[in-house]
Amino acid sequence: MSNFLSLYTALSGLRAAQTGLQVTADNVANVGTPGRTRQRVDLAVAASNYLPIGTVGGGVDITGVTRARDTFLDLQARESGASLGRISARADVLYRLESLFVGEGDGIAPGLHELWGAFEDLANDPSDAAARTTVIGTLDNLVSRIRTAASGIDMVARHTSAEIETTVGEVNSLLEQLGHLNSQIFAARVEGATPNALLDQRDLVVDQLSALAGVRASEDERGMMRVSSGGVTLVDGTTVQEISLEADGITITTPSGMTLNPGGSLGGLTGALVDDLPTHRERLDDFVRDLAAALNAAHAAGFTPSGAAGGDLLAFDALAPAATLATVVADPDEIAAAADPAAEPFDGGNAAALGALRFDEVGAGGTLTLDDQFRQFVVTLGSETSSALAASDSQEALWSAVETSRTNTHGVSADEEMVMLMNYQRSYEAAARVMTVIDETLEVLVNRLGVAGR
């Protein structure tokens, strides 16, 4: 009887080793599969057999095939990924914005330099019609550069809005996938299965949602994933609330009317659209207001060749100064170059005063020249962009460290799997050898003993 029990004991070893080989082979096949979690066969000592001589072991039981998953590392990686998504998205917007003002030959600063030079040339020869025409040309050129910059800010805003819309669509698609996976996992568990592949897919979807919308995830008592963003539940089991972008291109809401304050890339994009872009647009508008006020006031103090007082050089719409800036003077004879109408056409005193605006402190409460004010605008934007890019690099390094730690825990290592393959191979060979020995023993017992009495 004991030999037959030993046969079943050896069989349990064969089955355990065979299952281990199958699971390890599956791991090896998915070494490069994104989101794959290393699987292991869980083994336990089988129930003992009670014999007259004592208790004898009953072999090994396969209790399941589980994933090497660490919930704490998942939480760390997702929070780090959400922060990286938010910081990187904002840094990208600021970088695109900065690129509008860093051109050496076609930026606003060179346009200012050309304008001051044109006024100085006119002051040297106020009777030169070409010099007057050059002043108008440089004014038009500067206005064009400023309006191009304003248009560029609007373009960055439109691009950011389009990114938000695209990201909202991606988030909704992932939310639907998550709800469907929850349903499949629940059904599989009801049937007694362990849906490791579906669990891997679900974890990968949650990782992506964390990076895009900064969601928080937790598993409920049914084994289904619940996710929320900004305190609003988006997926609860199989119930999914898709998000939508309102007409203003900024506000994100749920079907129930709740406003969502997302994290991740979506939070970084909306933050840049709400805070960063309007702030820098207003700074450019402030510069335009000071530029137009200084030029118009200085020009009004002079006189044209006809003896009339100078009029405005620039005009704009108060709601959008930079975007609507325009040159008012079109006729070279309307340039008020003279400081004394009686001294025309050889008086260039007012043209010299206009050229000297480059040295006058008129902007930012009278503490900066116009050149310095614009330079401060560019330096501030550059500093914010540099800080955002540095923060993005730092966060990426942090995320990479956390992700590496998580991968080391649940990722598939080809070297480790080779060791496991050899281990299971030797276990299989040993169990097979035990079965062979038992079979030979039984063969002797059944067929050879008692031959003399036949």
C-alpha positions in Angstrom: 0.0 0.0 0.0 2.8 2.4 0.9 4.4 1.9 -2.5 1.2 3.1 -4.2 1.1 6.1 -2.0 4.7 6.8 -2.9 3.7 6.7 -6.5 1.2 9.4 -6.0 3.7 11.4 -4.0 6.1 11.3 -7.0 3.3 12.2 -9.3 2.6 15.4 -7.3 6.3 16.3 -7.7 6.0 15.7 -11.4 2.9 17.9 -11.7 4.5 20.7 -9.6 7.7 20.7 -11.7 5.7 20.6 -14.9 3.6 23.5 -13.9 6.7 25.4 -12.8 8.3 24.8 -16.3 5.1 26.0 -18.0 4.9 29.2 -15.9 8.7 29.9 -16.3 8.4 29.4 -20.0 5.6 31.9 -20.1 7.7 34.4 -18.2 10.6 34.0 -20.6 8.2 34.5 -23.6 7.1 37.8 -22.1 10.5 39.3 -21.1 9.9 42.3 -23.3 6.1 42.6 -22.9 5.1 46.0 -21.3 3.3 45.6 -18.0 4.2 41.9 -17.6 4.5 40.8 -14.0 6.7 37.9 -13.1 4.6 34.9 -12.1 5.5 32.2 -9.6 4.0 28.8 -8.7 2.9 28.7 -5.1 3.6 25.3 -3.5 2.5 23.8 -0.2 3.2 20.6 1.7 0.4 18.1 0.8 -1.6 16.4 3.6 0.3 13.6 5.3 -0.6 9.9 5.0 -1.2 8.1 8.3 0.2 4.6 8.3 0.5 2.0 11.1 4.2 2.7 11.3 3.6 6.5 11.5 3.0 9.6 9.4 4.4 9.7 5.9 4.4 12.8 3.7 2.0 13.1 0.9 4.1 15.2 -1.5 3.4 18.7 -2.8 0.2 20.7 -3.7 0.0 23.5 -6.2 -1.9 26.2 -4.4 -1.9 28.7 -7.2 0.1 30.8 -9.7 0.6 34.4 -8.3 2.2 37.6 -9.5 5.2 39.1 -7.8 3.5 42.5 -7.3 4.3 45.1 -4.6 1.3 47.4 -3.9 3.5 50.0 -2.2 5.9 50.2 -5.1 2.9 50.5 -7.5 1.6 53.5 -5.4 5.0 55.1 -5.4 5.5 54.7 -9.1 2.1 56.0 -10.0 2.4 59.1 -7.8 5.8 59.8 -9.2 4.5 59.2 -12.7 1.6 61.6 -12.1 4.0 64.3 -10.9 6.3 63.8 -13.9 3.4 64.1 -16.3 2.3 67.4 -14.7 5.7 69.0 -14.4 6.8 67.8 -17.9 3.6 69.1 -19.6 4.0 72.5 -18.1 7.7 72.6 -19.0 6.9 71.8 -22.6 4.4 74.6 -22.8 6.9 77.1 -21.3 9.7 75.9 -23.6 7.5 76.5 -26.7 6.6 79.9 -25.3 10.2 80.9 -24.7 11.2 80.0 -28.2 9.0 82.8 -29.5 11.3 85.4 -27.9 14.8 84.0 -28.2 15.5 84.8 -31.9 18.6 86.8 -32.6 17.6 88.4 -35.8 13.8 88.5 -35.8 12.9 89.2 -32.2 11.5 92.3 -30.5 14.8 93.4 -29.0 16.5 93.8 -32.4 13.4 95.7 -33.6 13.7 98.2 -30.7 17.4 98.7 -31.4 16.6 99.4 -35.1 13.9 102.0 -34.1 16.2 103.9 -31.7 18.9 104.0 -34.5 16.3 105.2 -37.0 15.3 108.1 -34.8 19.0 109.0 -34.2 19.7 109.0 -37.9 16.7 111.3 -38.5 18.0 113.6 -35.7 21.3 113.9 -37.6 19.6 114.9 -40.9 16.0 115.8 -40.2 15.5 117.1 -43.8 16.3 113.7 -45.3 13.0 112.2 -46.6 14.6 108.7 -46.7 15.4 108.9 -43.0 11.8 109.8 -42.3 10.6 106.8 -44.4 13.1 104.6 -42.5 11.5 105.6 -39.2 8.1 104.5 -40.4 9.5 101.3 -41.8 11.2 100.4 -38.5 8.0 101.3 -36.6 6.0 98.9 -38.9 8.7 96.3 -38.4 8.6 96.5 -34.6 4.8 96.4 -34.6 4.9 93.3 -36.8 7.4 91.6 -34.5 5.3 92.3 -31.5 2.1 91.2 -33.1 3.9 88.0 -34.3 4.9 87.3 -30.7 1.4 87.9 -29.5 0.1 85.6 -32.3 2.7 83.0 -31.2 1.4 83.1 -27.6 -2.1 82.5 -29.0 -0.8 79.7 -31.1 0.8 78.0 -28.1 -2.5 78.4 -26.2 -4.4 76.8 -29.1 -1.8 74.0 -29.3 -2.2 73.4 -25.5 -5.9 73.4 -25.8 -5.7 70.8 -28.6 -3.4 68.7 -26.3 -5.9 68.9 -23.5 -8.7 67.7 -25.8 -6.6 64.8 -27.1 -5.6 63.8 -23.5 -9.2 63.9 -22.4 -10.0 61.5 -25.2 -7.1 59.2 -24.2 -8.2 59.2 -20.6 -11.8 58.3 -21.5 -10.6 55.4 -23.6 -8.5 54.1 -20.7 -11.4 54.5 -18.3 -13.6 52.4 -20.6 -10.8 49.8 -20.8 -10.5 49.7 -17.0 -14.2 49.2 -16.5 -14.2 46.3 -19.0 -11.2 44.7 -17.4 -12.8 45.0 -14.0 -15.8 43.1 -15.4 -13.6 40.4 -16.9 -11.5 39.9 -13.8 -14.6 39.7 -11.6 -16.2 37.0 -13.8 -12.9 35.0 -13.9 -12.6 35.0 -10.1 -16.3 33.9 -9.7 -15.4 30.9 -11.8 -12.4 30.2 -9.6 -9.7 31.3 -12.0 -6.7 33.5 -11.4 -6.7 36.0 -14.3 -3.0 37.1 -14.0 -2.8 38.4 -17.6 -5.9 40.5 -17.1 -4.5 41.9 -13.8 -1.3 42.9 -15.7 -3.4 44.7 -18.3 -5.4 46.5 -15.6 -2.2 47.6 -13.8 -0.8 48.9 -17.0 -4.0 50.9 -17.7 -3.9 52.4 -14.2 -0.2 53.4 -14.7 -1.2 55.2 -17.9 -4.1 56.9 -16.2 -1.9 58.1 -13.4 0.5 59.7 -15.8 -2.3 61.4 -17.8 -4.7 62.4 -15.1 -3.0 61.7 -11.7 -5.6 59.1 -10.7 -5.5 57.3 -7.4 -6.4 53.6 -7.5 -7.5 51.1 -4.9 -8.9 47.6 -5.1 -12.3 47.0 -3.5 -13.6 43.9 -1.7 -14.7 42.3 -5.0 -11.2 42.6 -6.4 -12.3 45.4 -8.8 -10.3 48.6 -9.2 -11.7 51.9 -8.1 -10.0 55.1 -9.5 -10.5 58.7 -8.7 -8.9 62.0 -9.8 -9.1 65.3 -7.9 -11.4 63.7 -5.4 -13.9 62.6 -8.1 -14.5 58.9 -8.6 -14.2 58.0 -12.3 -14.3 54.2 -12.2 -16.1 52.1 -9.5 -16.1 48.5 -10.6 -17.9 48.4 -13.9 -19.4 51.9 -13.5 -17.4 54.5 -15.6 -17.8 58.3 -15.6 -16.2 59.7 -18.7 -14.9 63.2 -18.5 -15.6 66.0 -21.0 -14.0 69.3 -21.9 -16.3 72.3 -21.7 -16.6 75.0 -24.4 -14.0 77.3 -22.7 -11.4 74.7 -23.5 -10.2 74.6 -19.8 -13.0 73.2 -17.5 -13.2 69.4 -17.3 -16.4 67.9 -16.0 -18.0 64.5 -15.4 -21.5 63.5 -16.6 -22.9 64.4 -13.1 -21.7 68.0 -13.5 -18.8 67.8 -11.1 -15.7 69.8 -12.0 -12.5 67.8 -12.2 -9.1 69.2 -11.1 -6.9 66.5 -12.6 -3.2 65.8 -12.0 -0.7 64.3 -14.4 -0.2 65.7 -17.9 -3.8 67.0 -17.9 -3.2 69.0 -14.8 0.0 70.4 -16.2 -1.6 71.4 -19.5 -4.6 73.1 -17.9 -2.4 74.8 -15.3 -0.2 76.3 -18.1 -3.3 77.4 -20.0 -4.9 79.0 -17.0 -1.9 80.5 -15.3 1.4 80.7 -17.2 0.2 81.8 -20.7 -2.1 84.6 -19.4 0.6 85.8 -17.1 3.2 86.1 -19.8 0.6 87.5 -22.3 -0.2 90.3 -19.7 3.5 91.0 -19.3 3.9 91.5 -23.0 0.8 93.7 -23.0 2.2 95.8 -20.2 5.4 96.4 -22.2 3.3 97.4 -25.3 1.3 99.9 -23.2 4.5 101.5 -21.8 6.1 101.5 -25.3 3.2 103.2 -27.0 2.7 105.7 -24.1 6.4 106.7 -24.2 6.6 107.0 -28.0 3.3 108.9 -28.3 4.1 111.3 -25.5 7.6 112.1 -26.8 6.3 112.4 -30.4 3.5 114.8 -29.3 6.2 117.1 -27.9 7.6 117.7 -31.4 6.5 119.3 -34.6 6.1 118.2 -38.2 7.5 120.1 -41.2 4.2 121.9 -41.5 4.5 123.2 -38.0 1.8 120.9 -36.5 2.2 119.1 -33.2 3.1 115.5 -33.5 0.3 112.9 -33.2 0.3 109.4 -31.9 2.8 106.9 -33.5 1.1 103.8 -32.1 -2.4 102.7 -31.2 -4.0 99.5 -29.8 -7.1 97.9 -28.5 -7.1 98.1 -24.7 -8.3 94.5 -24.4 -5.4 93.1 -26.3 -2.6 95.6 -26.7 0.1 93.3 -28.2 -2.2 91.5 -30.6 -3.8 94.8 -31.9 -0.8 97.1 -31.9 -0.7 99.2 -35.1 1.3 102.1 -36.6 -0.8 105.3 -36.8 1.6 107.4 -38.9 1.9 106.5 -42.5 3.2 109.8 -44.1 6.9 110.6 -43.6 6.0 114.3 -43.3 3.9 113.5 -40.2 7.0 112.6 -38.2 7.5 115.3 -35.6 11.3 115.5 -35.7 11.6 119.2 -34.7 11.6 120.5 -31.1 11.1 124.0 -32.4 8.7 124.6 -35.4 10.5 127.7 -36.3 13.8 125.8 -36.8 12.4 123.4 -39.4 13.6 121.7 -41.6 17.0 121.4 -39.8 15.8 120.9 -36.3 16.1 117.3 -35.2 15.7 117.9 -31.5 12.6 115.8 -31.0 13.9 113.0 -33.1 16.9 112.9 -30.8 14.5 112.9 -27.8 12.7 109.9 -29.3 16.0 108.1 -29.9 17.0 108.8 -26.3 14.0 106.9 -25.0 16.3 103.9 -25.0 17.9 105.5 -22.0 14.8 106.9 -20.2 13.3 104.9 -17.4 9.6 104.7 -18.3 8.5 101.2 -17.7 7.6 99.3 -14.6 6.9 102.3 -12.4 9.6 104.4 -13.9 12.5 102.2 -12.8 13.3 100.5 -16.1 14.0 101.6 -19.7 11.9 100.1 -22.4 14.9 97.9 -23.5 15.4 96.7 -19.9 11.7 96.1 -19.4 11.5 93.8 -22.4 14.8 92.2 -21.4 13.3 91.5 -17.9 10.3 90.0 -19.6 12.5 87.6 -21.6 14.8 86.8 -18.6 11.8 86.1 -16.4 10.3 83.8 -19.0 13.6 82.1 -19.5 14.2 81.6 -15.8 10.7 80.1 -15.3 11.3 77.8 -18.3 14.7 76.8 -17.0 13.3 76.0 -13.6 10.5 74.0 -15.1 12.8 72.0 -17.3 15.2 71.3 -14.4 12.3 70.2 -12.2 11.1 67.9 -15.1 14.6 66.4 -15.3 14.8 65.9 -11.5 11.3 64.3 -11.4 12.2 62.1 -14.3 15.3 60.8 -12.4 13.1 60.2 -9.4 10.5 58.4 -11.4 13.2 56.3 -13.1 14.6 55.2 -9.8 11.2 54.2 -8.5 10.3 52.5 -11.7 13.6 50.6 -11.6 12.9 49.4 -8.1 9.5 48.3 -9.1 10.8 46.5 -12.2 13.4 44.7 -10.1 10.5 43.4 -7.9 7.9 42.3 -10.5 9.7 42.4 -13.8 10.9 39.4 -15.6 14.7 38.7 -15.6 15.9 36.3 -18.3 18.8 35.2 -16.1 16.6 34.4 -13.1 14.1 32.5 -15.3 16.9 30.4 -16.7 17.9 29.4 -13.1 14.2 28.6 -12.4 14.0 26.5 -15.6 17.0 24.4 -14.5 15.6 24.1 -11.0 12.2 22.8 -12.3 14.0 20.6 -14.8 16.0 18.9 -12.1 12.9 18.6 -9.9 11.0 17.0 -12.8 13.9 14.6 -13.5 14.1 13.7 -9.8 10.4 13.1 -9.4 10.4 11.0 -12.6 13.3 9.0 -11.2 11.4 8.3 -8.0 8.4 7.2 -10.0 10.6 4.8 -12.0 12.1 3.3 -8.9 8.7 2.8 -7.4 7.4 1.3 -10.6 10.3 -1.2 -10.6 9.7 -2.0 -7.0 6.0 -2.7 -7.7 6.9 -4.8 -10.7 9.1 -7.0 -8.6 6.5 -7.2 -5.9 3.7 -8.2 -8.3 5.4 -10.3 -10.8 8.4 -12.0 -9.2 7.5 -12.7 -5.6 5.9 -16.1 -5.0 7.1 -17.7 -8.3 8.3 -20.8 -6.5 4.8 -21.7 -5.3 3.3 -21.6 -8.8 
